[in-house]
Amino acid sequence: MTETTQKSLRPSRESADSETTAQVAPVTTTKTGTSSARPSFGGARGASSSRGPARGGAGARKGGSPRGGRGGAGFERVKPEFDNKLIQIRRVTRVVAGGRRFAFSVALVAGNRKGSVGVGIGKAGDVQAATEKAIRDAKRHMIVVPLTKLGSIRHDVQAKESSAVVMIKPAAGRGLVAGAAARTVLEHAGVKDVTAKFLSR
């Protein structure tokens, strides 16, 4: 090949190299400052997405109705009309032909702390059933105690049962001074400022 032919081929190669260089995709720069040779197709993904804030954020729930659940204002438990408290619970045994039968006996006090009070006894094979029976029995034997404006009784009270004597006296400003089961009964009746005493052999 002659020198003239070689000189004529050089410009064509240089023009081909320049055309190849012109077809290279533009370089895009990311947030970290590094260059990427990938061409950009449309908008950048991420913060400018039309889907809104990322999942788990509180922004998507603004203005919406609060969800129900344990933390919200849901069901409120209704307060019972009468308060009750156990006085005694014991297990009783009954001997039959096949062996021994066990049951539970429950004694409790029920009252509304406004002058109504009752004592009930229930027996059943388990404690829960015996307690329910005792509550029903206490409601059947409910009595009304006349109280003064200060929550005390009007006069001295004395009662006798078998060999025991119970005395209750009004005592202004002393509060409820009583012990054993008498205190529980007087509390559920709403009695205040009284003194109770037991006498027995």
C-alpha positions, 0 to 999 in steps of 0.5 A: 500500500502506498503512502498516499492510500494510507494518508487517505484512510487516516481521516476516515478512522478519525471521523469514525472514532469521533462518531462513536464518542458522540453516541456515548450516553450522558453521565448522571451524578447521584446524591453521593457525588459518584458518577454513573454511566447509566442513562436516565429514564424519566424522573428519579425514584425516591423522594419525588415519587407520587406515591406519597410518604414511605410506609409506616409514617404518620403522614398518611393517616392525618385527618383520618378517623382514629382506629378503635381498639384497646387504647381508644374510647371503647366499651366501658364496664358498667358499675354494678348496683351493689358492691359485695365482699366475701366474709367467709369461704370454706370447703365442706365435705359430705359423706355418701355411700360412694365416698366423699363429696366436696363443695364450697360454702360462701358467705358475703355482704352486698350493699349500695353504701346508701342504706341498703345491705344484705348478707347471703350464703351460697353452696355449690361445687365450685367457688364461682357458682357458690359466690353467685348463689350468695349474691342472689341470697343477699339481694333477697335478704336486703334491708334498709338502714335509716341513716342521719344526714351525717351517715350515722345511726339515730340511736343505740342498737343491741341484738342477741343471737344465741350466746352473742350480743352485738351493740352498736352506738352512734359516735359523732366524729369518731368514724367507723370503729368496729371489727370482724364482719361487723365492719364489712356490713356497716361499710356496705350499708354506708354507716359512719361515725359508729362504735360496734362491740361484741359480747359472747361467752 
